Amino acid sequence: MPSDTQAAPVSKKGLWAGRIMSGLVVAFLAFDVVLKFVTPAPAPVVEAFAHVGWPLNLAPVLGMILLVSTVLYVIPKTSILGAILLTGYLGGAVATHLRAGDPLFSHVLFPTYLGVLLWGGLYLREDRLRALIPLRSPKGA
C-alpha cells in the first residue's frame, strides 16, 4: 500500500549529526561485541557477568545477538529492523542492571542513553522513519 506521507527534509548538518550519532553507537556496540568473543575473557568481563548473575558461557551468545542486530542497523535497507532489535537488547540490559541493584544514572540508564542516540541518529538519516513518525504536523493539517 503506497503512502503519500512525505518525510520532512533534513539539512546536511542534520544528516551528518545523525551519521555521527549512529557511528558513536555502532563503535560502542562493536567494542562490546569484541569483548564478548575474546577468549579467555578479560577480567572486567568476568567480573561484570558475575555481578549481574549471568553465566560467562553466555557471553558469545549475547555477542552474536548484538553483532547481528548491529549489522542490521548499519545496513540502510534493514536499519529500522536493526534499531528495533537493538532496542530489545538494550531493554534487557536495563532490566539486568536494575535487578543487580546498579546505580541508576551510570549503569541502569546507560543503555537508555545509547537507545536515544541510536534512534535519534537513525531518525536524522532515514527518510522512511521520518515519514512514519513525523515530529511536526504536515502543512495544511
C-alpha positions in Angstrom: 0.0 0.0 0.0 1.8 3.2 -1.1 1.9 6.1 1.2 1.6 9.7 0.3 3.3 10.8 3.5 6.4 12.8 2.8 9.4 12.8 5.1 10.5 16.1 6.5 13.7 17.1 4.8 16.9 17.1 6.9 19.8 19.6 6.4 23.3 18.4 5.5 24.3 19.3 9.1 21.4 17.2 10.4 22.3 14.3 8.2 25.9 14.4 9.4 24.8 14.7 13.0 22.7 11.6 12.5 25.6 9.7 11.0 27.9 10.8 13.9 25.3 9.8 16.5 24.8 6.4 14.8 28.6 6.0 14.4 29.2 6.5 18.1 26.6 3.9 19.0 27.9 1.4 16.5 31.5 2.0 17.8 30.4 1.3 21.3 28.4 -1.8 20.4 31.2 -3.2 18.2 33.6 -2.8 21.1 31.1 -4.7 23.3 30.8 -7.4 20.7 34.5 -7.9 20.6 34.8 -8.2 24.4 32.1 -10.9 24.4 34.1 -13.1 22.0 37.6 -12.6 23.5 39.0 -15.9 24.9 39.9 -16.1 27.7 37.5 -13.4 28.8 39.2 -10.2 30.2 38.8 -9.8 34.0 36.4 -6.8 33.7 34.0 -9.0 31.6 34.3 -11.9 34.0 33.5 -9.5 36.9 30.6 -7.9 35.1 29.0 -11.2 34.2 29.4 -12.4 37.8 28.0 -9.2 39.2 24.8 -9.3 37.1 24.4 -13.0 37.6 24.9 -14.2 34.0 27.0 -17.3 33.4 30.1 -16.4 31.4 29.4 -19.1 28.8 26.5 -16.9 27.5 28.9 -14.1 26.5 29.4 -15.4 22.9 25.6 -15.9 22.6 24.9 -12.4 23.7 27.8 -11.2 21.4 26.2 -12.9 18.4 22.8 -11.4 19.1 24.4 -8.0 19.4 26.5 -8.5 16.3 23.6 -9.5 14.1 21.4 -6.6 15.4 24.2 -4.1 15.0 25.0 -5.3 11.4 21.3 -5.0 10.6 21.3 -1.4 12.0 24.3 -0.5 9.8 22.8 -1.7 6.6 20.5 1.1 5.2 17.8 -1.3 4.0 17.5 -3.1 7.3 18.4 -0.2 9.7 14.9 0.1 11.2 14.7 -3.6 11.9 18.2 -3.4 13.5 17.1 -0.5 15.6 14.1 -2.4 16.8 16.2 -5.4 17.7 18.8 -3.3 19.4 16.1 -1.6 21.5 15.1 -5.0 22.8 18.7 -5.9 23.6 19.2 -2.6 25.4 15.9 -3.1 27.3 17.3 -6.4 28.5 20.4 -4.6 29.7 18.3 -2.0 31.6 16.4 -4.9 33.3 19.6 -6.7 34.1 21.2 -3.7 35.7 18.0 -2.9 37.7 17.9 -6.5 39.0 21.6 -6.3 40.0 20.9 -3.1 42.0 23.4 -1.0 40.0 23.4 2.8 40.2 20.6 4.5 38.2 22.3 7.2 36.1 25.6 5.5 35.4 24.6 1.9 34.8 20.8 1.3 34.7 20.1 4.2 32.3 23.3 3.9 30.2 21.5 1.6 27.7 18.7 4.1 27.5 21.2 6.8 26.6 22.5 4.5 23.8 19.0 3.9 22.6 18.2 7.6 22.4 21.4 8.2 20.3 20.6 5.1 18.2 17.0 6.2 17.3 18.0 9.9 17.1 20.8 9.1 14.7 18.5 6.9 12.6 15.7 9.5 12.6 18.1 12.1 11.2 19.5 9.9 8.5 16.4 7.8 7.5 13.6 9.3 5.4 11.4 6.3 5.9 11.4 6.7 9.7 10.7 10.5 9.4 7.8 9.7 7.1 6.5 7.1 9.6 6.9 9.3 12.7 6.7 13.0 11.7 7.6 15.3 14.6 5.5 18.1 13.3 2.2 18.0 11.6 2.1 18.3 7.8 1.4 21.7 6.2 -2.3 22.3 5.9 -3.3 19.9 8.6 
